[in-house]
């Protein structure tokens, strides 16, 4: 059953929670300095998934309301396109639709921004991510050798070339409906 989450734009108040998620197994997490720069860049969009479930731990959003950040995703807007820079979900909340919801919101906002194509990379061995991206309409483009560090691994490059096509919107809407 999908976890009930609220997706909202990331703010500096979420940085420590996002970093805690990334430190739980996402290789080479960004520093606080990098996150602050990301927050100040108008060509970047970062979203967080928040649940009301209060379970403690290090990755609770610093908002004083007992809410917990359980995932995040971000992208960079480029000339007419966008590039997904990261998607991460707290291991405790994986396989509950959080990454799917984050990606759907990123794609919706990308389309509203006027970008017609989206690219991303995924670890070559991360077959679960490949399946998720494929369900949303991403197609494999090729392999980038040794793209990732800690540990070193190739990346599968994927894209949606025509985000504004009706078939793509219908596919995303079907995935969205399946989450309800």
C-alpha positions in Angstrom: 0.0 0.0 0.0 1.4 3.4 -0.9 2.6 5.6 1.9 0.6 8.8 2.4 3.1 11.6 1.7 2.9 15.3 0.9 5.3 16.5 -1.8 6.6 20.0 -1.4 9.5 22.2 -2.5 12.6 21.6 -0.4 13.8 24.5 1.7 17.0 25.0 3.8 15.1 23.6 6.8 15.0 20.2 5.1 18.8 20.0 4.4 19.8 18.1 7.5 16.9 15.6 7.0 17.9 15.1 3.3 21.5 14.6 4.2 20.6 12.0 6.8 18.7 10.0 4.1 21.6 10.3 1.7 24.1 9.1 4.3 22.1 5.8 4.7 23.5 4.3 1.6 23.6 6.6 -1.4 27.3 6.5 -2.0 28.7 10.0 -2.1 26.2 12.4 -0.4 26.3 16.1 -1.1 27.7 18.4 1.5 25.6 21.1 3.3 27.4 23.7 1.3 26.4 22.1 -1.9 22.8 21.9 -0.7 22.7 25.6 0.2 24.0 26.4 -3.3 21.3 24.2 -4.8 18.6 26.0 -2.8 19.8 29.4 -4.2 19.9 28.4 -7.8 16.8 29.3 -9.8 17.5 26.6 -12.4 17.3 23.9 -9.7 14.2 22.3 -8.3 14.3 20.0 -5.2 11.3 18.3 -3.7 10.8 16.5 -0.4 8.3 13.8 0.5 6.9 14.3 4.0 4.8 12.0 6.1 3.0 12.8 9.4 4.4 9.5 10.8 6.6 10.5 13.8 9.2 7.8 14.3 12.2 9.8 15.6 15.6 9.3 14.1 18.0 11.7 12.5 16.1 12.6 9.4 13.1 14.5 10.7 12.5 17.8 9.1 13.5 20.7 11.4 10.0 22.3 11.3 8.9 21.6 14.9 5.7 19.9 13.7 6.7 16.3 14.1 6.8 15.6 10.4 9.3 13.3 8.8 11.1 13.8 5.5 11.1 10.3 3.9 12.5 11.1 0.5 13.7 13.7 -1.9 14.3 14.3 -5.6 15.8 17.1 -7.7 16.5 18.4 -11.1 18.3 21.0 -13.1 16.5 23.0 -15.8 18.5 23.3 -19.0 17.7 24.9 -22.3 14.3 23.4 -23.1 15.0 20.2 -21.1 15.6 19.0 -17.5 18.0 16.6 -15.9 17.0 14.6 -12.8 20.0 15.0 -10.4 18.9 12.8 -7.6 16.2 10.6 -6.2 16.5 9.1 -2.7 14.1 7.5 -0.2 14.8 6.6 3.4 15.4 2.8 3.4 12.6 2.4 6.0 10.1 3.8 3.5 11.2 2.3 0.3 8.8 0.2 -1.9 5.9 2.3 -0.7 5.5 4.6 -3.7 7.5 7.5 -2.4 10.0 7.7 -5.3 7.2 7.3 -7.8 5.3 10.2 -6.2 8.4 12.4 -6.2 9.2 11.6 -9.8 5.6 12.3 -11.0 5.7 15.7 -9.3 9.1 16.4 -10.9 7.7 15.5 -14.3 4.5 17.6 -13.8 6.6 20.6 -12.8 9.0 20.0 -15.7 6.2 20.0 -18.2 4.7 23.2 -16.6 8.1 24.8 -16.8 8.0 24.2 -20.6 10.8 21.6 -20.8 10.1 19.0 -23.4 12.8 16.4 -22.5 14.1 14.9 -19.3 17.3 12.8 -18.7 18.7 11.0 -15.8 21.3 8.4 -14.8 20.8 5.4 -12.6 23.4 2.9 -11.3 23.7 0.1 -13.8 22.9 -2.5 -11.2 19.8 -0.7 -9.8 17.2 -2.7 -11.7 14.4 -1.6 -9.5 15.1 2.0 -10.4 15.3 1.1 -14.1 11.8 -0.5 -13.8 10.4 2.6 -12.1 11.8 5.0 -14.7 10.6 2.7 -17.5 7.1 2.7 -16.1 7.1 6.5 -16.2 8.2 6.5 -19.9 12.0 6.8 -19.6 13.9 5.0 -22.4 17.5 3.8 -22.1 20.0 5.8 -24.1 23.3 4.1 -23.2 25.9 3.5 -20.6 28.4 5.9 -19.0 31.4 3.9 -17.7 32.6 4.6 -14.1 30.0 7.4 -13.6 29.5 6.7 -10.0 32.0 6.6 -7.2 31.8 5.0 -3.7 31.5 2.3 -5.1 32.6 2.8 -8.7 29.9 1.8 -11.1 28.6 2.5 -14.6 25.5 4.5 -15.1 22.5 3.7 -17.3 21.5 7.0 -19.1 17.7 7.2 -19.7 15.4 9.9 -21.1 11.9 11.0 -22.0 12.5 12.8 -25.2 9.0 14.3 -25.7 7.5 15.0 -22.4 4.7 17.0 -24.0 3.4 14.1 -26.1 -0.1 13.0 -25.0 1.0 9.3 -24.8 3.6 10.3 -22.2 1.1 12.2 -20.1 -1.3 9.3 -20.3 1.4 6.9 -19.1 2.3 9.1 -16.2 -1.4 9.5 -15.3 -1.9 5.7 -15.3 1.1 5.4 -12.9 -0.4 8.2 -10.7 -3.8 6.5 -10.6 -2.2 3.2 -9.6 -0.9 4.9 -6.4 -4.4 5.7 -5.1 
